[in-house]
């Protein structure tokens, strides 16, 4: 899938985004076919092999100051956000 954002994702952002897409897909698969062993195997593999790194990346992103997060969202979305509370 080509990236359309103006700025590339850093390693933590990429890891969390990929995990989020995978987990949404696996969650949907579990809802539609709750006993599919392949889906269960994929989820187990994620939890065993990738979950710790993804959680570390998520924690790193959550530690970023709000101003940095707003700047990154603006870079990725291609527009500026209003400051907290409304008008600039």
C-alpha positions as CSV (number, residue, x, y, z in Angstrom):
1,X,0.0,0.0,0.0
2,X,1.7,3.3,-1.0
3,X,1.9,6.0,1.6
4,X,0.1,9.2,0.7
5,X,1.2,11.3,3.7
6,X,3.7,14.1,3.1
7,X,6.1,12.8,5.8
8,X,7.2,9.2,6.3
9,X,6.3,7.4,9.5
10,X,9.1,6.8,11.9
11,X,9.9,3.3,13.2
12,X,7.5,3.5,16.2
13,X,4.7,5.0,14.2
14,X,5.1,2.4,11.5
15,X,5.2,-0.5,14.0
16,X,2.0,0.7,15.8
17,X,0.2,1.4,12.6
18,X,1.0,-2.0,11.1
19,X,-0.1,-3.7,14.3
20,X,-3.3,-1.8,14.5
21,X,-4.2,-2.8,10.9
22,X,-3.3,-6.5,11.6
23,X,-5.3,-6.6,14.9
24,X,-8.3,-5.0,13.3
25,X,-8.2,-7.6,10.5
26,X,-7.8,-10.4,13.0
27,X,-10.6,-9.1,15.2
28,X,-12.9,-8.9,12.2
29,X,-11.9,-12.5,11.2
30,X,-12.6,-13.7,14.7
31,X,-16.0,-12.2,14.6
32,X,-16.9,-13.6,11.3
33,X,-15.3,-17.0,11.8
34,X,-14.6,-17.5,15.5
35,X,-13.2,-21.0,15.2
36,X,-10.9,-20.5,12.3
37,X,-7.6,-22.0,13.4
38,X,-5.5,-20.0,11.0
39,X,-6.7,-16.7,12.5
40,X,-6.0,-18.0,16.0
41,X,-2.5,-19.0,14.9
42,X,-1.9,-15.5,13.4
43,X,-3.1,-13.9,16.7
44,X,-0.9,-16.2,18.8
45,X,2.1,-15.5,16.6
46,X,1.6,-11.8,16.9
47,X,1.3,-12.0,20.7
48,X,4.4,-14.2,21.0
49,X,6.6,-12.4,18.5
50,X,5.5,-8.8,18.0
51,X,3.3,-7.6,20.8
52,X,6.1,-6.6,23.2
53,X,7.8,-4.4,20.6
54,X,4.5,-2.9,19.5
55,X,3.7,-2.0,23.1
56,X,7.1,-0.5,23.6
57,X,6.6,1.7,20.5
58,X,3.1,2.7,21.7
59,X,4.5,3.7,25.0
60,X,7.2,5.7,23.3
61,X,4.6,7.5,21.2
62,X,2.5,8.2,24.3
63,X,5.4,9.8,26.1
64,X,5.8,12.4,23.3
65,X,4.7,15.9,24.4
66,X,1.4,17.1,23.0
67,X,3.1,19.8,20.9
68,X,5.2,17.1,19.2
69,X,2.2,14.9,18.6
70,X,0.3,17.8,17.1
71,X,3.2,18.7,14.8
72,X,3.5,15.1,13.6
73,X,-0.2,14.8,12.9
74,X,0.0,18.1,10.9
75,X,3.0,16.7,9.0
76,X,1.3,13.4,8.2
77,X,-2.1,15.0,7.4
78,X,-0.7,17.9,5.5
79,X,-2.4,20.6,7.5
80,X,-2.2,22.3,10.8
81,X,-4.4,21.5,13.8
82,X,-6.0,24.1,16.1
83,X,-4.4,24.3,19.6
84,X,-6.3,22.6,22.4
85,X,-9.3,24.6,23.3
86,X,-10.2,25.9,19.9
87,X,-9.2,29.0,18.0
88,X,-5.6,29.9,17.2
